[in-house]
Amino acid sequence: PARWVPQALSLAADLSSLDSKMYGAFWCSHCYDQKQSLGSEAMRAIPYVECDRDGYRTQRDLCRAKDVPGYPTWEIGGELFPGERSVDELREIVDGVLAKRK
């Protein structure tokens, strides 16, 4: 929704500063929904890692090395957070990681 745009862009900037990534698969409906909830502008700031061997520009070996448990999975501040998350949930995770770094 359009009302999330400022929050999503602010969140994307913080996710980017924490070297965050979203791991997913091209066939994953929850991954698609996750991208939609953040919006295309915010998602441009966040690296997306394709884990399926048949996916475009697959990085399957990285997904295996990171032991990604399912899709989508967020890597934020070096920690994995599996599952589709709302903007508010991602904000809470990011704020927690940022607080630990102070």
N, CA, C and O atoms as a GROMACS GRO file, in nm:
protein
  408
    1PRO      N    1   0.082  -0.120   0.000
    1PRO     CA    2   0.000   0.000   0.000
    1PRO      C    3   0.086   0.127   0.000
    1PRO      O    4   0.197   0.129   0.053
    2ALA      N    5   0.033   0.229  -0.059
    2ALA     CA    6   0.107   0.354  -0.073
    2ALA      C    7   0.143   0.416   0.062
    2ALA      O    8   0.244   0.485   0.073
    3ARG      N    9   0.063   0.392   0.164
    3ARG     CA   10   0.090   0.451   0.295
    3ARG      C   11   0.219   0.398   0.356
    3ARG      O   12   0.275   0.459   0.446
    4TRP      N   13   0.267   0.283   0.305
    4TRP     CA   14   0.390   0.224   0.358
    4TRP      C   15   0.515   0.278   0.291
    4TRP      O   16   0.625   0.252   0.338
    5VAL      N   17   0.500   0.355   0.183
    5VAL     CA   18   0.617   0.395   0.105
    5VAL      C   19   0.724   0.464   0.189
    5VAL      O   20   0.839   0.420   0.185
    6PRO      N   21   0.693   0.571   0.266
    6PRO     CA   22   0.801   0.635   0.344
    6PRO      C   23   0.865   0.540   0.444
    6PRO      O   24   0.988   0.539   0.460
    7GLN      N   25   0.783   0.459   0.513
    7GLN     CA   26   0.836   0.364   0.610
    7GLN      C   27   0.922   0.258   0.541
    7GLN      O   28   1.028   0.221   0.591
    8ALA      N   29   0.876   0.210   0.425
    8ALA     CA   30   0.950   0.106   0.352
    8ALA      C   31   1.084   0.160   0.303
    8ALA      O   32   1.184   0.088   0.306
    9LEU      N   33   1.088   0.284   0.257
    9LEU     CA   34   1.213   0.342   0.208
    9LEU      C   35   1.311   0.365   0.323
    9LEU      O   36   1.431   0.341   0.308
   10SER      N   37   1.260   0.411   0.436
   10SER     CA   38   1.344   0.429   0.555
   10SER      C   39   1.398   0.294   0.602
   10SER      O   40   1.516   0.281   0.636
   11LEU      N   41   1.311   0.194   0.603
   11LEU     CA   42   1.350   0.058   0.642
   11LEU      C   43   1.456   0.005   0.545
   11LEU      O   44   1.556  -0.053   0.588
   12ALA      N   45   1.436   0.025   0.416
   12ALA     CA   46   1.531  -0.023   0.315
   12ALA      C   47   1.668   0.040   0.335
   12ALA      O   48   1.770  -0.028   0.320
   13ALA      N   49   1.672   0.168   0.370
   13ALA     CA   50   1.800   0.235   0.395
   13ALA      C   51   1.872   0.172   0.514
   13ALA      O   52   1.993   0.151   0.509
   14ASP      N   53   1.797   0.143   0.620
   14ASP     CA   54   1.857   0.080   0.738
   14ASP      C   55   1.898  -0.065   0.709
   14ASP      O   56   2.004  -0.109   0.754
   15LEU      N   57   1.816  -0.138   0.635
   15LEU     CA   58   1.852  -0.274   0.596
   15LEU      C   59   1.980  -0.273   0.515
   15LEU      O   60   2.069  -0.356   0.536
   16SER      N   61   1.990  -0.179   0.424
   16SER     CA   62   2.110  -0.167   0.340
   16SER      C   63   2.232  -0.136   0.425
   16SER      O   64   2.340  -0.193   0.402
   17SER      N   65   2.218  -0.048   0.523
   17SER     CA   66   2.331  -0.012   0.610
   17SER      C   67   2.378  -0.131   0.694
   17SER      O   68   2.493  -0.134   0.739
   18LEU      N   69   2.290  -0.229   0.714
   18LEU     CA   70   2.324  -0.348   0.792
   18LEU      C   71   2.367  -0.464   0.700
   18LEU      O   72   2.379  -0.578   0.744
   19ASP      N   73   2.390  -0.433   0.571
   19ASP     CA   74   2.431  -0.533   0.473
   19ASP      C   75   2.331  -0.650   0.468
   19ASP      O   76   2.370  -0.766   0.462
   20SER      N   77   2.203  -0.616   0.470
   20SER     CA   78   2.097  -0.717   0.471
   20SER      C   79   2.073  -0.774   0.332
   20SER      O   80   2.104  -0.711   0.231
   21LYS      N   81   2.016  -0.895   0.330
   21LYS     CA   82   1.979  -0.961   0.206
   21LYS      C   83   1.847  -1.033   0.228
   21LYS      O   84   1.812  -1.073   0.339
   22MET      N   85   1.775  -1.050   0.118
   22MET     CA   86   1.656  -1.135   0.121
   22MET      C   87   1.685  -1.256   0.034
   22MET      O   88   1.715  -1.243  -0.084
   23TYR      N   89   1.674  -1.375   0.093
   23TYR     CA   90   1.693  -1.500   0.020
   23TYR      C   91   1.557  -1.554  -0.021
   23TYR      O   92   1.463  -1.554   0.059
   24GLY      N   93   1.546  -1.600  -0.145
   24GLY     CA   94   1.418  -1.650  -0.192
   24GLY      C   95   1.433  -1.739  -0.313
   24GLY      O   96   1.544  -1.776  -0.353
   25ALA      N   97   1.318  -1.774  -0.371
   25ALA     CA   98   1.313  -1.856  -0.491
   25ALA      C   99   1.208  -1.797  -0.584
   25ALA      O  100   1.106  -1.744  -0.539
   26PHE      N  101   1.233  -1.806  -0.713
   26PHE     CA  102   1.145  -1.742  -0.810
   26PHE      C  103   1.002  -1.793  -0.804
   26PHE      O  104   0.909  -1.720  -0.838
   27TRP      N  105   0.983  -1.916  -0.760
   27TRP     CA  106   0.849  -1.977  -0.756
   27TRP      C  107   0.777  -1.953  -0.624
   27TRP      O  108   0.663  -1.996  -0.608
   28CYS      N  109   0.842  -1.886  -0.529
   28CYS     CA  110   0.790  -1.870  -0.393
   28CYS      C  111   0.690  -1.755  -0.384
   28CYS      O  112   0.725  -1.638  -0.403
   29SER      N  113   0.564  -1.789  -0.356
   29SER     CA  114   0.459  -1.686  -0.349
   29SER      C  115   0.481  -1.592  -0.230
   29SER      O  116   0.448  -1.473  -0.239
   30HIS      N  117   0.534  -1.644  -0.120
   30HIS     CA  118   0.560  -1.557  -0.004
   30HIS      C  119   0.672  -1.457  -0.035
   30HIS      O  120   0.670  -1.345   0.015
   31CYS      N  121   0.769  -1.499  -0.116
   31CYS     CA  122   0.877  -1.407  -0.156
   31CYS      C  123   0.820  -1.294  -0.241
   31CYS      O  124   0.854  -1.177  -0.223
   32TYR      N  125   0.731  -1.331  -0.333
   32TYR     CA  126   0.665  -1.231  -0.417
   32TYR      C  127   0.586  -1.134  -0.330
   32TYR      O  128   0.596  -1.012  -0.347
   33ASP      N  129   0.509  -1.188  -0.236
   33ASP     CA  130   0.429  -1.103  -0.147
   33ASP      C  131   0.519  -1.013  -0.062
   33ASP      O  132   0.485  -0.897  -0.038
   34GLN      N  133   0.633  -1.066  -0.018
   34GLN     CA  134   0.727  -0.987   0.062
   34GLN      C  135   0.778  -0.869  -0.018
   34GLN      O  136   0.783  -0.756   0.032
   35LYS      N  137   0.816  -0.893  -0.143
   35LYS     CA  138   0.865  -0.786  -0.230
   35LYS      C  139   0.754  -0.682  -0.254
   35LYS      O  140   0.780  -0.562  -0.252
   36GLN      N  141   0.631  -0.730  -0.274
   36GLN     CA  142   0.518  -0.639  -0.297
   36GLN      C  143   0.492  -0.552  -0.174
   36GLN      O  144   0.460  -0.434  -0.186
   37SER      N  145   0.505  -0.611  -0.055
   37SER     CA  146   0.474  -0.537   0.068
   37SER      C  147   0.573  -0.422   0.089
   37SER      O  148   0.538  -0.319   0.146
   38LEU      N  149   0.697  -0.440   0.043
   38LEU     CA  150   0.798  -0.335   0.057
   38LEU      C  151   0.795  -0.238  -0.061
   38LEU      O  152   0.825  -0.120  -0.045
   39GLY      N  153   0.758  -0.288  -0.177
   39GLY     CA  154   0.753  -0.204  -0.296
   39GLY      C  155   0.882  -0.209  -0.375
   39GLY      O  156   0.989  -0.237  -0.321
   40SER      N  157   0.871  -0.182  -0.504
   40SER     CA  158   0.987  -0.198  -0.593
   40SER      C  159   1.099  -0.100  -0.561
   40SER      O  160   1.216  -0.134  -0.573
   41GLU      N  161   1.064   0.022  -0.520
   41GLU     CA  162   1.168   0.121  -0.491
   41GLU      C  163   1.252   0.079  -0.371
   41GLU      O  164   1.375   0.090  -0.373
   42ALA      N  165   1.187   0.030  -0.267
   42ALA     CA  166   1.259  -0.016  -0.148
   42ALA      C  167   1.341  -0.141  -0.180
   42ALA      O  168   1.454  -0.154  -0.136
   43MET      N  169   1.283  -0.233  -0.258
   43MET     CA  170   1.353  -0.357  -0.290
   43MET      C  171   1.477  -0.334  -0.375
   43MET      O  172   1.569  -0.416  -0.373
   44ARG      N  173   1.483  -0.224  -0.448
   44ARG     CA  174   1.604  -0.194  -0.526
   44ARG      C  175   1.724  -0.171  -0.435
   44ARG      O  176   1.838  -0.190  -0.478
   45ALA      N  177   1.700  -0.130  -0.311
   45ALA     CA  178   1.808  -0.101  -0.217
   45ALA      C  179   1.853  -0.225  -0.139
   45ALA      O  180   1.954  -0.222  -0.068
   46ILE      N  181   1.778  -0.336  -0.154
   46ILE     CA  182   1.804  -0.455  -0.074
   46ILE      C  183   1.842  -0.569  -0.169
   46ILE      O  184   1.763  -0.605  -0.256
   47PRO      N  185   1.961  -0.627  -0.152
   47PRO     CA  186   1.998  -0.739  -0.239
   47PRO      C  187   1.904  -0.857  -0.222
   47PRO      O  188   1.872  -0.899  -0.111
   48TYR      N  189   1.859  -0.909  -0.338
   48TYR     CA  190   1.778  -1.031  -0.340
   48TYR      C  191   1.868  -1.144  -0.389
   48TYR      O  192   1.935  -1.131  -0.491
   49VAL      N  193   1.869  -1.254  -0.315
   49VAL     CA  194   1.952  -1.369  -0.349
   49VAL      C  195   1.861  -1.484  -0.394
   49VAL      O  196   1.782  -1.535  -0.315
   50GLU      N  197   1.873  -1.523  -0.519
   50GLU     CA  198   1.794  -1.633  -0.576
   50GLU      C  199   1.859  -1.765  -0.535
   50GLU      O  200   1.978  -1.787  -0.560
   51CYS      N  201   1.780  -1.853  -0.471
   51CYS     CA  202   1.834  -1.977  -0.417
   51CYS      C  203   1.800  -2.100  -0.501
   51CYS      O  204   1.864  -2.204  -0.485
   52ASP      N  205   1.702  -2.092  -0.588
   52ASP     CA  206   1.666  -2.209  -0.668
   52ASP      C  207   1.765  -2.227  -0.783
   52ASP      O  208   1.804  -2.130  -0.849
   53ARG      N  209   1.805  -2.352  -0.807
   53ARG     CA  210   1.907  -2.376  -0.910
   53ARG      C  211   1.860  -2.334  -1.048
   53ARG      O  212   1.943  -2.304  -1.135
   54ASP      N  213   1.729  -2.330  -1.071
   54ASP     CA  214   1.677  -2.291  -1.202
   54ASP      C  215   1.642  -2.142  -1.210
   54ASP      O  216   1.595  -2.095  -1.313
   55GLY      N  217   1.666  -2.070  -1.102
   55GLY     CA  218   1.633  -1.928  -1.098
   55GLY      C  219   1.734  -1.842  -1.173
   55GLY      O  220   1.847  -1.884  -1.197
   56TYR      N  221   1.690  -1.722  -1.208
   56TYR     CA  222   1.775  -1.626  -1.278
   56TYR      C  223   1.889  -1.581  -1.186
   56TYR      O  224   1.865  -1.538  -1.074
   57ARG      N  225   2.012  -1.592  -1.235
   57ARG     CA  226   2.131  -1.553  -1.158
   57ARG      C  227   2.133  -1.622  -1.021
   57ARG      O  228   2.154  -1.558  -0.917
   58THR      N  229   2.111  -1.752  -1.024
   58THR     CA  230   2.106  -1.829  -0.899
   58THR      C  231   2.236  -1.817  -0.820
   58THR      O  232   2.346  -1.812  -0.875
   59GLN      N  233   2.220  -1.812  -0.689
   59GLN     CA  234   2.333  -1.813  -0.596
   59GLN      C  235   2.311  -1.927  -0.497
   59GLN      O  236   2.327  -1.911  -0.376
   60ARG      N  237   2.274  -2.041  -0.552
   60ARG     CA  238   2.238  -2.158  -0.470
   60ARG      C  239   2.348  -2.196  -0.371
   60ARG      O  240   2.320  -2.233  -0.257
   61ASP      N  241   2.473  -2.186  -0.415
   61ASP     CA  242   2.583  -2.223  -0.326
   61ASP      C  243   2.589  -2.132  -0.203
   61ASP      O  244   2.615  -2.179  -0.092
   62LEU      N  245   2.564  -2.003  -0.222
   62LEU     CA  246   2.561  -1.909  -0.110
   62LEU      C  247   2.447  -1.945  -0.014
   62LEU      O  248   2.465  -1.944   0.107
   63CYS      N  249   2.331  -1.977  -0.069
   63CYS     CA  250   2.216  -2.014   0.014
   63CYS      C  251   2.247  -2.138   0.097
   63CYS      O  252   2.210  -2.146   0.214
   64ARG      N  253   2.315  -2.235   0.034
   64ARG     CA  254   2.353  -2.357   0.107
   64ARG      C  255   2.458  -2.325   0.214
   64ARG      O  256   2.450  -2.376   0.326
   65ALA      N  257   2.554  -2.242   0.179
   65ALA     CA  258   2.660  -2.206   0.275
   65ALA      C  259   2.602  -2.133   0.396
   65ALA      O  260   2.649  -2.151   0.508
   66LYS      N  261   2.500  -2.051   0.373
   66LYS     CA  262   2.435  -1.976   0.482
   66LYS      C  263   2.332  -2.062   0.555
   66LYS      O  264   2.280  -2.021   0.659
   67ASP      N  265   2.302  -2.182   0.502
   67ASP     CA  266   2.205  -2.272   0.562
   67ASP      C  267   2.067  -2.206   0.571
   67ASP      O  268   2.001  -2.210   0.675
   68VAL      N  269   2.026  -2.144   0.461
   68VAL     CA  270   1.895  -2.076   0.454
   68VAL      C  271   1.785  -2.181   0.475
   68VAL      O  272   1.776  -2.277   0.398
   69PRO      N  273   1.701  -2.163   0.580
   69PRO     CA  274   1.605  -2.266   0.617
   69PRO      C  275   1.478  -2.270   0.531
   69PRO      O  276   1.410  -2.373   0.528
   70GLY      N  277   1.446  -2.163   0.462
   70GLY     CA  278   1.323  -2.157   0.382
   70GLY      C  279   1.312  -2.020   0.318
   70GLY      O  280   1.400  -1.936   0.334
   71TYR      N  281   1.204  -2.000   0.244
   71TYR     CA  282   1.189  -1.874   0.169
   71TYR      C  283   1.059  -1.804   0.205
   71TYR      O  284   0.956  -1.868   0.222
   72PRO      N  285   1.064  -1.673   0.217
   72PRO     CA  286   1.185  -1.592   0.218
   72PRO      C  287   1.257  -1.602   0.353
   72PRO      O  288   1.196  -1.634   0.455
   73THR      N  289   1.384  -1.575   0.351
   73THR     CA  290   1.464  -1.560   0.473
   73THR      C  291   1.540  -1.429   0.461
   73THR      O  292   1.602  -1.401   0.358
   74TRP      N  293   1.536  -1.352   0.567
   74TRP     CA  294   1.612  -1.226   0.572
   74TRP      C  295   1.743  -1.249   0.646
   74TRP      O  296   1.746  -1.317   0.749
   75GLU      N  297   1.850  -1.194   0.594
   75GLU     CA  298   1.976  -1.187   0.668
   75GLU      C  299   1.994  -1.041   0.706
   75GLU      O  300   2.010  -0.954   0.620
   76ILE      N  301   1.992  -1.014   0.836
   76ILE     CA  302   2.001  -0.877   0.887
   76ILE      C  303   2.108  -0.874   0.994
   76ILE      O  304   2.097  -0.943   1.096
   77GLY      N  305   2.211  -0.796   0.970
   77GLY     CA  306   2.320  -0.787   1.067
   77GLY      C  307   2.388  -0.921   1.090
   77GLY      O  308   2.437  -0.948   1.200
   78GLY      N  309   2.392  -1.005   0.988
   78GLY     CA  310   2.459  -1.134   0.998
   78GLY      C  311   2.374  -1.246   1.058
   78GLY      O  312   2.421  -1.358   1.071
   79GLU      N  313   2.250  -1.216   1.094
   79GLU     CA  314   2.160  -1.314   1.155
   79GLU      C  315   2.046  -1.346   1.059
   79GLU      O  316   1.998  -1.257   0.988
   80LEU      N  317   2.002  -1.472   1.056
   80LEU     CA  318   1.893  -1.513   0.966
   80LEU      C  319   1.758  -1.504   1.037
   80LEU      O  320   1.743  -1.546   1.152
   81PHE      N  321   1.660  -1.449   0.964
   81PHE     CA  322   1.523  -1.436   1.013
   81PHE      C  323   1.430  -1.495   0.907
   81PHE      O  324   1.393  -1.426   0.813
   82PRO      N  325   1.392  -1.624   0.922
   82PRO     CA  326   1.307  -1.687   0.822
   82PRO      C  327   1.163  -1.639   0.827
   82PRO      O  328   1.112  -1.600   0.932
   83GLY      N  329   1.098  -1.641   0.712
   83GLY     CA  330   0.956  -1.611   0.702
   83GLY      C  331   0.927  -1.473   0.647
   83GLY      O  332   1.007  -1.380   0.656
   84GLU      N  333   0.808  -1.464   0.589
   84GLU     CA  334   0.760  -1.336   0.538
   84GLU      C  335   0.733  -1.244   0.657
   84GLU      O  336   0.672  -1.286   0.755
   85ARG      N  337   0.778  -1.121   0.648
   85ARG     CA  338   0.765  -1.026   0.759
   85ARG      C  339   0.695  -0.899   0.713
   85ARG      O  340   0.714  -0.854   0.600
   86SER      N  341   0.615  -0.843   0.801
   86SER     CA  342   0.553  -0.714   0.771
   86SER      C  343   0.658  -0.604   0.783
   86SER      O  344   0.766  -0.626   0.838
   87VAL      N  345   0.627  -0.487   0.731
   87VAL     CA  346   0.717  -0.373   0.744
   87VAL      C  347   0.744  -0.346   0.892
   87VAL      O  348   0.858  -0.318   0.930
   88ASP      N  349   0.641  -0.354   0.974
   88ASP     CA  350   0.658  -0.330   1.118
   88ASP      C  351   0.748  -0.435   1.183
   88ASP      O  352   0.832  -0.402   1.267
   89GLU      N  353   0.732  -0.561   1.144
   89GLU     CA  354   0.816  -0.668   1.201
   89GLU      C  355   0.962  -0.648   1.160
   89GLU      O  356   1.052  -0.664   1.243
   90LEU      N  357   0.984  -0.614   1.034
   90LEU     CA  358   1.121  -0.589   0.988
   90LEU      C  359   1.182  -0.469   1.061
   90LEU      O  360   1.300  -0.470   1.095
   91ARG      N  361   1.101  -0.366   1.084
   91ARG     CA  362   1.147  -0.247   1.156
   91ARG      C  363   1.191  -0.286   1.298
   91ARG      O  364   1.294  -0.239   1.345
   92GLU      N  365   1.112  -0.371   1.365
   92GLU     CA  366   1.148  -0.415   1.501
   92GLU      C  367   1.280  -0.491   1.500
   92GLU      O  368   1.365  -0.470   1.588
   93ILE      N  369   1.299  -0.580   1.402
   93ILE     CA  370   1.424  -0.657   1.392
   93ILE      C  371   1.541  -0.562   1.369
   93ILE      O  372   1.644  -0.571   1.437
   94VAL      N  373   1.525  -0.471   1.273
   94VAL     CA  374   1.632  -0.376   1.241
   94VAL      C  375   1.666  -0.290   1.361
   94VAL      O  376   1.784  -0.269   1.392
   95ASP      N  377   1.564  -0.238   1.429
   95ASP     CA  378   1.589  -0.154   1.547
   95ASP      C  379   1.663  -0.232   1.656
   95ASP      O  380   1.750  -0.178   1.724
   96GLY      N  381   1.628  -0.360   1.672
   96GLY     CA  382   1.696  -0.444   1.770
   96GLY      C  383   1.842  -0.465   1.735
   96GLY      O  384   1.928  -0.459   1.823
   97VAL      N  385   1.870  -0.490   1.607
   97VAL     CA  386   2.009  -0.511   1.563
   97VAL      C  387   2.088  -0.381   1.577
   97VAL      O  388   2.203  -0.382   1.622
   98LEU      N  389   2.026  -0.269   1.540
   98LEU     CA  390   2.094  -0.140   1.552
   98LEU      C  391   2.124  -0.106   1.699
   98LEU      O  392   2.229  -0.052   1.731
   99ALA      N  393   2.029  -0.139   1.788
   99ALA     CA  394   2.048  -0.111   1.931
   99ALA      C  395   2.166  -0.190   1.987
   99ALA      O  396   2.240  -0.139   2.072
  100LYS      N  397   2.183  -0.314   1.940
  100LYS     CA  398   2.294  -0.398   1.988
  100LYS      C  399   2.429  -0.341   1.945
  100LYS      O  400   2.531  -0.365   2.009
  101ARG      N  401   2.429  -0.265   1.836
  101ARG     CA  402   2.554  -0.214   1.781
  101ARG      C  403   2.598  -0.082   1.844
  101ARG      O  404   2.708  -0.033   1.816
  102LYS      N  405   2.513  -0.024   1.927
  102LYS     CA  406   2.545   0.108   1.987
  102LYS      C  407   2.639   0.091   2.104
  102LYS      O  408   2.677   0.189   2.167
   0.00000   0.00000   0.00000
